[in-house]
Amino acid sequence: MMGPAHSLSGAAAWLGVGAAAAAAGHPMPWPVLLVGALICAGAALAPDLDHKAATISRAFGPISRWVCEIVDKLSYAVYKATRKKGDARRSGGHRTLTHTWLWAVLIGAGSSATAIAGGRWAVLAILFVHMVLAIEGLLWRAARGSSSDVLVWLLAATSAWILAGILDKPGNGSDWLFTEPGQQYLWLGLPIVLGALVHDIGDALTVSGCPILWPIPVGRKRWYPLGPPKPMRFRAGSWVELRVLMPVFMVLGGVGCAAALNMI
């Protein structure tokens, strides 16, 4: 799928989690709902770090382009080292390592550990990165172009600073789910894991499928392209994505938000 659909699906997924938490009698504080939705929207773009033409590759200028090249080569190397006889030969690493459940879990766990070990500045860095990606994804066309990059970074930095300040206030959610001393912001990894998995599920709906299950082998393949029956798949950027899925994500996100805030 394209960037806007990925980001919308990520935000809708976290708002759905908020609705489920409210239904279970443990509603999220509104700052956790808001920040989690934005992080999840940004994290839903991150698996394309293995593609030099993806939104994330230009989101941070030369730095992100350089990281994308490294991740692409790493992903390709892992693919070649672990492929089975049934896996196709490839010339690049797109939709391999970064599009798996294992990558999602490791990135989420690493983000939580970074937030705990690095304190406030690490939290701000995590928020900044995902705010940039969320803006790039949700405001896709408006944020495109090198002239917009500085404005996006300033908006993301300001948003990260303000949101971290709100979360830090007692009862606003810095210790949501994890209440022991020193566990503030341990939950930040959860929307990151969810965003990555939602991205993978979205890509699984497209023509090429997605190897979400790696390294679990399926038949003669270790990189099995999981997805629905081929007649039900669509091409990225097609009318199905733009005219069906994106409106559905918007509606689901709105309903989830209202339910999470006990408005319905």
Residue, then its C-alpha position, 0 to 999 in steps of 0.5 A: m500500500m501507499g504511505p497515506a493508507h499505511s499511516l491511516s491504518g496504523a492510527a485506526a489500529w491504535l484507536g481500536v486498541g483504545a476502544a478495546a481497552a475502554a470496553a474492558g474497563h481500563p480506558m487509556p488516558w487521552p494523551v496516550l490515545l493521541v500519542g499512541a495513534l500518532i506513533c502508530a501512524g508513523a511506525a506504519l511507514a517504517p518497514d519500508l526502510d528497505h526501499k530507497a523510493a519510499t516516504i521514509s527514505r526521504a523523510f530525514g534527508p541524506i541520513s534516512r537515504w543512507v540508512c535505507e541503503i544499509v537496511d536494503k543491503l542487510s535485508y538482502a543478505v539475510y534473505k540470501a542466507t536464509r532462503k529455502k529452495g522454494d524461495a525466489r531469487r531476488s536482486g534486492g531486500h525490499r519486503t523481506l526482513t523489515h516486513t516480518w513479525l520478528w522485525a516488528v517485535l525487535i524494533g518495538a522492544g528496542s524502542s522501549a529499552t531506549a526510552i527506559a535507558g535514555g530518559r527524556w531525551a530518548v523519549l523525545a527522539i522517538l516521538f520526533v522520528h514518529m511525528v515526522l513519519a506521521i506527518e509525512g504519511l497523513l499529509w502525504r502530498a502537502a509534505r512532499g518536496s524538499s522545501s517542506d522538509v524543514l517545516v515538517w521537522l519543526l512541526a514534529a519537534t514542537s509536537a514531540w516537546i509539547l506531547a512529552g510535557i503533557l504525558d509527564k504530568p501525573g495521571n496523563g499516561s507516562d506510566w500507562l500499563f507499567t507503573e513500577p518506578g523507572q518504567q515510564y514510557l515502557w509502553l512506547g514500543l507497543p504502538i511501534v510494534l502494532g504499526a509495523l504489523v499493520h503495515d505488513i498486513g496491508d502489504a499482504l493484501t497487495v499482489s506480491g503478498c508479504p513474508i510476515l511469518w519469517p523465519i517460520p517456514v511454510g512448505r518449501k519456502r521460508w519467505y512465504p508471501l502471506g496474503p489472501p487468494k490472488p483474485m482478492r489482492f490489489r495493486a498498491g495505489s489502485w482504486v481499491e486502496l484509495r476509494v475503499l480502504m482509506p475511507v474505511f480506515m477513516v471511519l474505523g478510526g473515528v468510531g474507535c476514537a469515540a469508543a475509546l473516549n466513552m463518547i459512544 
